[in-house]
Amino acid sequence: MNQRKSQISRRTFLRHTAGIGAAFSLPALIPSSAIGLDANVAPSNRITVGMLGVGRQVCAYNLRRFSGQPDCQVVALCDVDRWRLDVTTDRVESYYGAKRKISEFGNPERYTDFRDVLARDDVDAVVVSTPDHWHVPMAVMAAQAGKDVALEKPITRTIPEGRLLVETIQKHNRVFRMDSEFRSIKAFHQACELVRNGRIGKIKRIISGVPKGDMSEPDIAEIPVPKDLDYDLWLGPAPEKPYCEARVHQIRGYERPGWMKISDYCDGMILNWGTHLNDIVQWGNNSEYTCPVEVEAISSKRSPNGKGLWDVICDFEVHYRYADGVELIYKTDSPYVRFEGTDGWIQAYFGRRGIEADPASILDSKIGEGELQLPLLTEERDFLNCVKSREKTLENEEVAHYNTSICHLGHIALRFGNGVRLQWDPKAERFTNSDEANKYLVLPDARDEWSYEKIVTI
């Protein structure tokens, strides 16, 4: 890569549009009256969005959900895999063509280098849906370029990286939201609202569960890099490693990608799903701006035995304690959150099972006037509303950082094993009883061009 790609100021980025793909429609999927908007929002009042990463998450969810907001216009799509940019046109036109004229919002530009999107003065915000090792570098560079940021979870690879992200977002006065939909799921919202209003008495214990990771062995045969893929840019800050399909993502497909199971790019389910469920833990426990003060690993198993290409932790149990004595058990199971109090318990599930409680009458309780009523809106609507108002989102940078830190604390504790109880200072963000554990509180290693010394402006 040439020298200009190490510069991060959007004024100094050179623009080189990939020019891939054709126009597609961007329809409103929900009635404008439901969110207080006119059916036709003038272009000058639309929030313009660039999507960085056009993989499984974007094609299944993010593109549809953001383009379904009448006051949002997706103006740029970016991915290092040109095939994904090409097929986006056919997919979206086929799905939306009958609902809105293709020409109404114009033709989103296609890019293979995210810096070209950040260089555009007409992009208000970006949605970052890349592999995890790219999350903070892209979010930091976007904030420095004056863009608001919606960032896929887990937002970080380490706790200090999260603090860097928080400071950058706040320094540049950007709106930030961790992109997780769990606060929008009725069962979790209801559980948190009932717990926060005292329906189970004083909280004593919380249990959160996430699915187990994949324990299979991948095919690691080295093959030529697909002609459509900029593999060097895909790696970005990650170490140079030989290409194979199981390392990156399915060639010309959208199956769950291999990078989610490789510790160079992701930490596995303990971070990936954990930031969904532990966000609900934090919300219901009214502890969004802090962390537990103790953590101990009970058990763990890697995939497969930590020796293969897929090497993340797939099966685990971690125990925590908050400063007020509330206990948290976080483990692989089905995805749910259970709140246990002095007067009963509530358990909310991801999926059709919904919500349960004991006594069951808790679920018939109504939240009255003068009680806390938690907002219920989609993550896209929350983000777009705050881009306009400049207020904090429900899952702003601090909330997201502390939530993600819970998962990181568990991940660190799993390196020490059962019987080692680590003490954590949430304000100093340091372990108080283990110099060895503090060695994991570092920014992620990065190839020289993408080191934080290079991409963070003073």
TIVOKOL-220097 format. One record per residue (C-alpha): x, y, z; residue number from 1; residue in three letters. Coordinates in Angstrom, 1 decimal, m for minus. Example, Ala and Ser with C-alpha at 12.3 -4.5 7.8 and 13.67 -1.06 7.14 Angstrom:
SITE     px     py     pz num residuo
SITE   12.3   m4.5    7.8   1     ala
SITE   13.7   m1.1    7.1   2     ser
This chain:
SITE     px     py     pz num residuo
SITE    0.0    0.0    0.0   1     met
SITE    1.2    3.5   m0.7   2     asn
SITE    1.8    6.2    1.9   3     gln
SITE   m1.4    8.0    1.6   4     arg
SITE   m3.4    5.1    3.1   5     lys
SITE   m1.8    5.7    6.5   6     ser
SITE   m3.3    9.2    6.7   7     gln
SITE   m6.6    9.4    8.6   8     ile
SITE   m7.8   13.0    8.0   9     ser
SITE  m10.8   12.9    5.7  10     arg
SITE   m9.5   16.1    4.0  11     arg
SITE   m6.3   14.2    3.0  12     thr
SITE   m7.9   11.0    1.8  13     phe
SITE   m7.8   10.5   m1.9  14     leu
SITE  m11.0    9.4   m3.5  15     arg
SITE  m11.1    6.3   m5.7  16     his
SITE  m14.6    5.0   m6.0  17     thr
SITE  m14.8    1.3   m6.9  18     ala
SITE  m17.7    2.1   m9.2  19     gly
SITE  m19.2   m1.4   m8.7  20     ile
SITE  m22.9   m2.2   m9.0  21     gly
SITE  m26.0   m0.3  m10.1  22     ala
SITE  m28.9    1.5   m8.4  23     ala
SITE  m31.3   m0.1   m6.1  24     phe
SITE  m34.3    1.0   m4.2  25     ser
SITE  m34.4    1.9   m0.5  26     leu
SITE  m38.0    1.6    0.7  27     pro
SITE  m39.6    2.5    3.9  28     ala
SITE  m40.5   m0.8    5.6  29     leu
SITE  m42.6    0.8    8.5  30     ile
SITE  m45.3    3.4    8.4  31     pro
SITE  m43.8    6.8    8.9  32     ser
SITE  m46.6    7.6   11.3  33     ser
SITE  m45.2    5.0   13.7  34     ala
SITE  m42.1    7.1   14.3  35     ile
SITE  m43.6   10.5   13.8  36     gly
SITE  m42.2   11.2   10.3  37     leu
SITE  m43.9   12.3    7.1  38     asp
SITE  m44.0    9.7    4.4  39     ala
SITE  m41.7   11.8    2.2  40     asn
SITE  m38.7   13.3    3.9  41     val
SITE  m36.8   15.9    2.0  42     ala
SITE  m33.3   15.0    0.9  43     pro
SITE  m31.9   17.9    3.0  44     ser
SITE  m33.5   16.3    6.1  45     asn
SITE  m32.3   12.8    5.5  46     arg
SITE  m29.3   11.3    7.5  47     ile
SITE  m26.8   10.0    5.0  48     thr
SITE  m25.2    6.7    5.9  49     val
SITE  m22.2    4.7    4.7  50     gly
SITE  m22.1    1.0    5.5  51     met
SITE  m18.6   m0.4    6.1  52     leu
SITE  m18.7   m4.1    5.6  53     gly
SITE  m21.5   m5.7    3.4  54     val
SITE  m21.5   m9.2    4.7  55     gly
SITE  m23.9  m11.5    6.4  56     arg
SITE  m25.1   m9.1    9.1  57     gln
SITE  m25.7   m6.2    6.7  58     val
SITE  m27.5   m8.3    4.0  59     cys
SITE  m29.7  m10.0    6.6  60     ala
SITE  m30.4   m7.1    8.9  61     tyr
SITE  m28.6   m3.7    8.8  62     asn
SITE  m29.2   m2.6    5.2  63     leu
SITE  m32.9   m3.5    5.3  64     arg
SITE  m33.4   m1.9    8.7  65     arg
SITE  m31.6    1.4    8.1  66     phe
SITE  m33.0    1.8    4.6  67     ser
SITE  m36.4    1.2    6.0  68     gly
SITE  m36.3    4.5    8.0  69     gln
SITE  m37.8    7.3    5.9  70     pro
SITE  m35.3    9.9    7.2  71     asp
SITE  m32.3    7.7    6.4  72     cys
SITE  m30.5    7.4    3.0  73     gln
SITE  m27.8    4.8    2.5  74     val
SITE  m25.4    6.5    0.1  75     val
SITE  m22.3    4.3    0.2  76     ala
SITE  m21.6    0.5    0.5  77     leu
SITE  m18.1   m0.7    1.2  78     cys
SITE  m16.5   m4.1    1.3  79     asp
SITE  m13.1   m5.6    0.5  80     val
SITE  m15.0   m8.4   m1.4  81     asp
SITE  m16.2   m7.1   m4.7  82     arg
SITE  m18.5  m10.0   m5.2  83     trp
SITE  m20.5   m8.9   m2.2  84     arg
SITE  m20.9   m5.4   m3.6  85     leu
SITE  m22.0   m6.9   m6.9  86     asp
SITE  m24.7   m9.2   m5.5  87     val
SITE  m26.0   m6.5   m3.2  88     thr
SITE  m27.7   m4.8   m6.2  89     thr
SITE  m29.6   m7.9   m7.3  90     asp
SITE  m30.6   m8.9   m3.8  91     arg
SITE  m32.0   m5.5   m2.8  92     val
SITE  m33.6   m4.7   m6.1  93     glu
SITE  m35.3   m8.1   m6.1  94     ser
SITE  m36.6   m7.6   m2.6  95     tyr
SITE  m37.6   m4.0   m2.8  96     tyr
SITE  m38.3   m3.3   m6.4  97     gly
SITE  m42.1   m3.6   m6.2  98     ala
SITE  m42.4   m1.3   m3.2  99     lys
SITE  m40.5    1.8   m4.3 100     arg
SITE  m39.1    3.2   m7.5 101     lys
SITE  m35.4    2.4   m7.8 102     ile
SITE  m34.6    5.9   m8.7 103     ser
SITE  m36.2    7.5   m5.6 104     glu
SITE  m33.1    7.6   m3.4 105     phe
SITE  m30.5    7.3   m6.1 106     gly
SITE  m27.7    4.8   m6.5 107     asn
SITE  m25.4    4.1   m3.5 108     pro
SITE  m21.8    4.3   m4.5 109     glu
SITE  m19.7    1.1   m4.1 110     arg
SITE  m16.2    1.2   m2.5 111     tyr
SITE  m13.6   m1.4   m1.7 112     thr
SITE  m11.6    0.9    0.7 113     asp
SITE  m13.5    2.3    3.7 114     phe
SITE  m11.3    5.4    3.8 115     arg
SITE  m12.9    6.6    0.6 116     asp
SITE  m16.3    6.6    2.4 117     val
SITE  m14.8    8.5    5.3 118     leu
SITE  m13.5   11.1    2.8 119     ala
SITE  m17.0   12.0    1.7 120     arg
SITE  m18.2   15.2    3.2 121     asp
SITE  m21.8   14.2    2.5 122     asp
SITE  m21.8   11.1    4.7 123     val
SITE  m23.2   11.9    8.2 124     asp
SITE  m22.8    8.5    9.8 125     ala
SITE  m21.3    5.0    9.3 126     val
SITE  m22.5    1.6   10.2 127     val
SITE  m19.4   m0.6   10.9 128     val
SITE  m20.2   m4.3   10.3 129     ser
SITE  m16.8   m5.8    9.7 130     thr
SITE  m14.8   m8.6   11.5 131     pro
SITE  m14.1   m7.6   15.1 132     asp
SITE  m10.4   m6.8   14.6 133     his
SITE  m11.5   m3.9   12.4 134     trp
SITE  m14.2   m2.5   14.8 135     his
SITE  m12.2    0.1   16.8 136     val
SITE   m9.7    1.1   14.1 137     pro
SITE  m12.6    2.0   11.7 138     met
SITE  m14.7    3.6   14.4 139     ala
SITE  m11.8    5.8   15.6 140     val
SITE  m11.0    6.9   12.1 141     met
SITE  m14.7    7.6   11.4 142     ala
SITE  m15.0    9.7   14.5 143     ala
SITE  m11.9   11.6   13.6 144     gln
SITE  m13.4   12.2   10.1 145     ala
SITE  m16.5   13.7   11.7 146     gly
SITE  m18.9   10.8   11.3 147     lys
SITE  m21.3    9.4   13.9 148     asp
SITE  m20.8    5.7   14.4 149     val
SITE  m23.1    2.7   14.8 150     ala
SITE  m20.7   m0.2   15.6 151     leu
SITE  m21.5   m3.9   15.6 152     glu
SITE  m20.9   m5.8   18.8 153     lys
SITE  m18.5   m6.7   20.3 154     pro
SITE  m17.1   m3.3   20.0 155     ile
SITE  m13.6   m4.1   21.1 156     thr
SITE  m10.8   m6.7   21.4 157     arg
SITE   m9.4   m5.4   24.7 158     thr
SITE  m10.5   m3.2   27.6 159     ile
SITE   m7.9   m0.4   26.9 160     pro
SITE   m9.1   m0.4   23.3 161     glu
SITE  m12.6    0.3   24.6 162     gly
SITE  m11.3    3.2   26.7 163     arg
SITE   m9.5    4.6   23.6 164     leu
SITE  m12.8    4.4   21.6 165     leu
SITE  m14.7    6.2   24.4 166     val
SITE  m12.2    9.0   24.6 167     glu
SITE  m12.1    9.4   20.8 168     thr
SITE  m15.9    9.5   20.4 169     ile
SITE  m16.2   12.1   23.2 170     gln
SITE  m13.2   14.2   22.0 171     lys
SITE  m14.8   14.6   18.6 172     his
SITE  m18.4   15.0   19.9 173     asn
SITE  m19.7   12.1   17.9 174     arg
SITE  m22.9   10.1   18.5 175     val
SITE  m22.2    6.4   19.1 176     phe
SITE  m24.3    3.3   19.4 177     arg
SITE  m23.4   m0.3   19.9 178     met
SITE  m25.5   m2.2   17.3 179     asp
SITE  m27.4   m4.8   19.4 180     ser
SITE  m31.1   m5.3   19.1 181     glu
SITE  m31.7   m7.1   22.4 182     phe
SITE  m33.1   m4.0   24.2 183     arg
SITE  m35.7   m3.9   21.4 184     ser
SITE  m36.9   m7.5   22.1 185     ile
SITE  m40.1   m7.4   24.1 186     lys
SITE  m39.2  m10.1   26.6 187     ala
SITE  m35.9   m8.6   27.6 188     phe
SITE  m37.4   m5.1   27.8 189     his
SITE  m40.3   m6.3   30.0 190     gln
SITE  m37.9   m8.1   32.3 191     ala
SITE  m35.7   m5.1   32.8 192     cys
SITE  m38.6   m2.8   33.4 193     glu
SITE  m40.1   m5.1   36.0 194     leu
SITE  m36.8   m5.6   37.7 195     val
SITE  m35.9   m2.0   37.7 196     arg
SITE  m39.3   m1.2   39.3 197     asn
SITE  m38.7   m3.6   42.2 198     gly
SITE  m41.1   m6.4   41.2 199     arg
SITE  m38.7   m9.1   42.4 200     ile
SITE  m37.4   m7.1   45.4 201     gly
SITE  m33.7   m6.6   45.8 202     lys
SITE  m31.6   m8.4   43.2 203     ile
SITE  m29.4  m11.1   44.6 204     lys
SITE  m28.2  m13.0   41.6 205     arg
SITE  m28.2  m12.8   37.8 206     ile
SITE  m27.5  m15.6   35.3 207     ile
SITE  m26.8  m15.0   31.6 208     ser
SITE  m26.5  m17.7   29.0 209     gly
SITE  m25.1  m17.7   25.5 210     val
SITE  m24.9  m20.5   22.8 211     pro
SITE  m21.9  m22.7   22.6 212     lys
SITE  m19.3  m22.1   19.9 213     gly
SITE  m18.5  m24.5   17.0 214     asp
SITE  m16.1  m27.3   18.1 215     met
SITE  m15.6  m28.8   14.7 216     ser
SITE  m12.3  m28.9   12.7 217     glu
SITE  m12.2  m26.7    9.6 218     pro
SITE  m10.7  m27.4    6.2 219     asp
SITE   m7.5  m25.3    6.3 220     ile
SITE   m6.2  m26.1    2.8 221     ala
SITE   m4.4  m23.1    1.4 222     glu
SITE   m6.0  m21.9   m1.9 223     ile
SITE   m5.4  m18.8   m4.1 224     pro
SITE   m6.9  m15.6   m2.8 225     val
SITE  m10.2  m15.0   m4.7 226     pro
SITE   m9.8  m12.4   m7.4 227     lys
SITE  m12.7  m10.4   m5.9 228     asp
SITE  m11.1  m10.2   m2.4 229     leu
SITE   m8.5   m7.6   m1.2 230     asp
SITE   m7.1  m10.0    1.4 231     tyr
SITE   m4.4   m7.6    2.6 232     asp
SITE   m7.0   m5.0    3.5 233     leu
SITE   m9.2   m7.6    5.0 234     trp
SITE   m6.3   m8.6    7.3 235     leu
SITE   m5.6   m4.9    8.0 236     gly
SITE   m4.2   m4.7   11.6 237     pro
SITE   m4.2   m8.5   12.0 238     ala
SITE   m1.0  m10.6   11.6 239     pro
SITE   m0.1  m11.8    8.1 240     glu
SITE   m1.4  m15.3    7.6 241     lys
SITE   m1.9  m17.5    4.6 242     pro
SITE   m5.3  m17.4    3.0 243     tyr
SITE   m7.8  m20.2    3.3 244     cys
SITE  m11.6  m19.9    3.0 245     glu
SITE  m12.1  m21.1    6.6 246     ala
SITE  m10.0  m18.1    7.8 247     arg
SITE  m12.1  m15.4    6.2 248     val
SITE  m15.7  m16.0    4.9 249     his
SITE  m17.5  m18.3    2.5 250     gln
SITE  m16.5  m17.6   m1.1 251     ile
SITE  m19.6  m16.2   m2.8 252     arg
SITE  m21.9  m17.0    0.1 253     gly
SITE  m23.1  m15.8    3.5 254     tyr
SITE  m22.7  m18.8    5.9 255     glu
SITE  m21.4  m17.9    9.4 256     arg
SITE  m17.8  m16.9    8.7 257     pro
SITE  m14.7  m18.7    9.9 258     gly
SITE  m13.1  m15.5   11.3 259     trp
SITE  m15.6  m15.6   14.2 260     met
SITE  m13.7  m18.7   15.5 261     lys
SITE  m10.2  m17.4   15.2 262     ile
SITE   m8.5  m15.4   18.0 263     ser
SITE   m6.6  m13.2   15.6 264     asp
SITE   m9.9  m11.6   14.6 265     tyr
SITE  m12.5  m12.5   17.2 266     cys
SITE  m12.8  m13.9   20.8 267     asp
SITE  m15.7  m16.2   20.1 268     gly
SITE  m19.1  m16.5   21.8 269     met
SITE  m17.8  m15.1   25.1 270     ile
SITE  m17.6  m11.7   23.5 271     leu
SITE  m19.8  m12.1   20.4 272     asn
SITE  m23.1  m13.1   22.0 273     trp
SITE  m22.1  m12.1   25.5 274     gly
SITE  m22.3   m8.4   24.6 275     thr
SITE  m26.0   m9.0   23.7 276     his
SITE  m27.0  m10.8   26.9 277     leu
SITE  m24.8   m8.9   29.3 278     asn
SITE  m26.1   m5.6   28.0 279     asp
SITE  m29.5   m6.8   29.3 280     ile
SITE  m27.8   m7.8   32.6 281     val
SITE  m26.4   m4.3   32.9 282     gln
SITE  m29.7   m2.6   32.0 283     trp
SITE  m31.8   m4.6   34.4 284     gly
SITE  m29.2   m4.3   37.2 285     asn
SITE  m29.0   m0.5   36.7 286     asn
SITE  m25.2   m0.9   36.5 287     ser
SITE  m24.6    0.4   32.9 288     glu
SITE  m21.8    2.7   34.0 289     tyr
SITE  m19.7    0.3   36.0 290     thr
SITE  m18.6   m3.4   36.1 291     cys
SITE  m18.3   m6.2   38.6 292     pro
SITE  m15.4   m6.0   41.1 293     val
SITE  m14.6   m9.7   41.2 294     glu
SITE  m14.3  m12.4   38.5 295     val
SITE  m13.5  m16.1   38.6 296     glu
SITE  m13.4  m18.6   35.8 297     ala
SITE  m15.0  m21.9   36.6 298     ile
SITE  m14.5  m23.9   33.4 299     ser
SITE  m13.7  m23.5   29.7 300     ser
SITE  m13.0  m25.5   26.5 301     lys
SITE  m11.5  m24.3   23.3 302     arg
SITE  m12.2  m25.2   19.7 303     ser
SITE  m10.7  m27.7   19.0 304     pro
SITE   m8.5  m28.0   22.1 305     asn
SITE   m6.9  m24.6   21.2 306     gly
SITE   m4.7  m26.3   18.5 307     lys
SITE   m6.5  m25.7   15.2 308     gly
SITE   m7.3  m22.8   13.0 309     leu
SITE  m10.5  m22.3   15.0 310     trp
SITE   m9.1  m21.7   18.4 311     asp
SITE  m11.6  m19.5   20.4 312     val
SITE  m13.2  m20.6   23.7 313     ile
SITE  m16.5  m22.4   22.9 314     cys
SITE  m17.7  m23.6   26.3 315     asp
SITE  m17.3  m21.7   29.6 316     phe
SITE  m18.6  m20.6   32.9 317     glu
SITE  m17.6  m17.4   34.8 318     val
SITE  m18.7  m16.0   38.1 319     his
SITE  m18.7  m12.3   39.0 320     tyr
SITE  m19.6  m10.1   42.0 321     arg
SITE  m20.7   m6.4   41.8 322     tyr
SITE  m19.7   m4.0   44.5 323     ala
SITE  m23.2   m4.1   46.1 324     asp
SITE  m23.0   m7.9   46.4 325     gly
SITE  m25.1   m8.9   43.4 326     val
SITE  m23.7  m12.1   41.9 327     glu
SITE  m23.5  m12.8   38.1 328     leu
SITE  m23.1  m16.2   36.6 329     ile
SITE  m22.2  m16.0   32.9 330     tyr
SITE  m22.0  m19.3   30.9 331     lys
SITE  m22.7  m21.2   27.7 332     thr
SITE  m26.3  m22.4   27.6 333     asp
SITE  m29.3  m21.3   25.7 334     ser
SITE  m29.4  m17.5   25.3 335     pro
SITE  m31.3  m16.0   28.2 336     tyr
SITE  m31.0  m13.7   31.2 337     val
SITE  m32.4  m14.6   34.6 338     arg
SITE  m32.9  m12.1   37.5 339     phe
SITE  m33.3  m13.5   41.0 340     glu
SITE  m34.4  m11.3   43.8 341     gly
SITE  m35.7  m11.4   47.4 342     thr
SITE  m39.3  m11.6   46.2 343     asp
SITE  m39.1  m13.8   43.1 344     gly
SITE  m37.4  m14.2   39.8 345     trp
SITE  m37.8  m13.3   36.1 346     ile
SITE  m36.2  m15.1   33.2 347     gln
SITE  m36.3  m13.7   29.6 348     ala
SITE  m35.3  m15.8   26.6 349     tyr
SITE  m34.1  m15.1   23.1 350     phe
SITE  m36.6  m16.8   20.9 351     gly
SITE  m40.2  m17.9   21.1 352     arg
SITE  m40.1  m19.0   24.7 353     arg
SITE  m40.5  m15.3   25.7 354     gly
SITE  m40.5  m14.6   29.5 355     ile
SITE  m41.3  m16.5   32.7 356     glu
SITE  m41.5  m15.5   36.3 357     ala
SITE  m42.2  m16.8   39.8 358     asp
SITE  m44.6  m15.8   41.1 359     pro
SITE  m46.2  m15.8   37.6 360     ala
SITE  m48.3  m12.8   38.7 361     ser
SITE  m45.2  m10.6   38.3 362     ile
SITE  m45.8  m10.6   34.6 363     leu
SITE  m49.3   m9.2   35.0 364     asp
SITE  m47.9   m6.2   36.9 365     ser
SITE  m48.4   m2.9   35.1 366     lys
SITE  m45.8   m0.1   35.2 367     ile
SITE  m47.7    2.9   36.6 368     gly
SITE  m47.3    6.7   36.4 369     glu
SITE  m44.3    7.9   38.3 370     gly
SITE  m42.5    4.6   37.8 371     glu
SITE  m39.5    4.0   35.5 372     leu
SITE  m40.5    3.4   31.9 373     gln
SITE  m37.7    2.1   29.8 374     leu
SITE  m37.6    3.2   26.2 375     pro
SITE  m38.7    0.6   23.6 376     leu
SITE  m37.4    1.4   20.1 377     leu
SITE  m35.2   m0.3   17.6 378     thr
SITE  m31.4    0.3   17.6 379     glu
SITE  m31.6    2.0   14.2 380     glu
SITE  m34.3    4.4   15.4 381     arg
SITE  m32.4    5.1   18.6 382     asp
SITE  m29.2    5.9   16.6 383     phe
SITE  m30.9    8.1   14.0 384     leu
SITE  m32.9   10.0   16.6 385     asn
SITE  m29.7   10.8   18.5 386     cys
SITE  m27.8   11.8   15.3 387     val
SITE  m30.5   14.5   15.0 388     lys
SITE  m30.8   15.5   18.6 389     ser
SITE  m27.0   15.0   19.5 390     arg
SITE  m28.1   13.2   22.7 391     glu
SITE  m26.7   10.0   24.0 392     lys
SITE  m28.0    6.7   22.6 393     thr
SITE  m29.3    3.9   24.9 394     leu
SITE  m26.1    1.9   24.2 395     glu
SITE  m23.7    4.8   24.0 396     asn
SITE  m19.9    4.5   24.1 397     glu
SITE  m19.6    4.3   27.9 398     glu
SITE  m22.5    1.8   28.2 399     val
SITE  m21.1   m0.3   25.4 400     ala
SITE  m17.6   m0.2   26.9 401     his
SITE  m18.6   m1.4   30.4 402     tyr
SITE  m20.8   m4.1   28.9 403     asn
SITE  m18.1   m5.4   26.7 404     thr
SITE  m15.6   m5.1   29.6 405     ser
SITE  m17.6   m7.7   31.5 406     ile
SITE  m17.0  m10.2   28.7 407     cys
SITE  m13.3   m9.2   28.5 408     his
SITE  m12.9   m9.7   32.3 409     leu
SITE  m14.4  m13.2   31.9 410     gly
SITE  m12.1  m13.9   29.0 411     his
SITE   m9.0  m12.9   31.0 412     ile
SITE  m10.1  m14.9   34.0 413     ala
SITE  m10.4  m18.0   31.9 414     leu
SITE   m6.7  m17.8   31.3 415     arg
SITE   m6.1  m18.4   35.0 416     phe
SITE   m8.6  m21.1   35.7 417     gly
SITE  m10.8  m22.2   38.6 418     asn
SITE   m9.8  m21.0   42.1 419     gly
SITE   m8.2  m17.7   41.0 420     val
SITE  m10.5  m14.8   41.9 421     arg
SITE   m9.4  m11.6   40.3 422     leu
SITE  m10.2   m8.2   41.9 423     gln
SITE  m11.2   m5.4   39.5 424     trp
SITE  m11.3   m1.7   40.0 425     asp
SITE  m14.0   m0.4   37.5 426     pro
SITE  m12.8    3.2   37.8 427     lys
SITE   m9.1    2.7   37.4 428     ala
SITE   m9.8   m0.2   35.0 429     glu
SITE   m7.0   m2.3   36.6 430     arg
SITE   m6.8   m5.6   38.5 431     phe
SITE   m5.8   m4.8   42.1 432     thr
SITE   m4.5   m8.3   43.0 433     asn
SITE   m2.8   m9.6   39.9 434     ser
SITE    0.1   m8.0   37.9 435     asp
SITE   m0.1  m11.1   35.7 436     glu
SITE   m3.8  m10.3   34.8 437     ala
SITE   m2.9   m6.7   34.1 438     asn
SITE   m0.6   m7.8   31.3 439     lys
SITE   m3.7   m8.5   29.2 440     tyr
SITE   m4.8   m4.8   29.5 441     leu
SITE   m3.1   m3.6   26.4 442     val
SITE   m4.1   m2.3   23.0 443     leu
SITE   m4.2   m5.1   20.4 444     pro
SITE   m1.1   m5.7   18.4 445     asp
SITE   m1.3   m4.4   14.9 446     ala
SITE    0.7   m4.4   11.7 447     arg
SITE    2.6   m1.2   11.4 448     asp
SITE    0.4    0.7    9.1 449     glu
SITE   m2.6    0.1   11.3 450     trp
SITE   m1.1    0.7   14.7 451     ser
SITE   m2.9    3.1   16.9 452     tyr
SITE    0.2    5.3   16.9 453     glu
SITE   m0.4    5.8   13.2 454     lys
SITE   m4.2    6.1   13.0 455     ile
SITE   m5.0    8.1   16.1 456     val
SITE   m4.6   11.9   15.8 457     thr
SITE   m3.5   14.0   18.7 458     ile
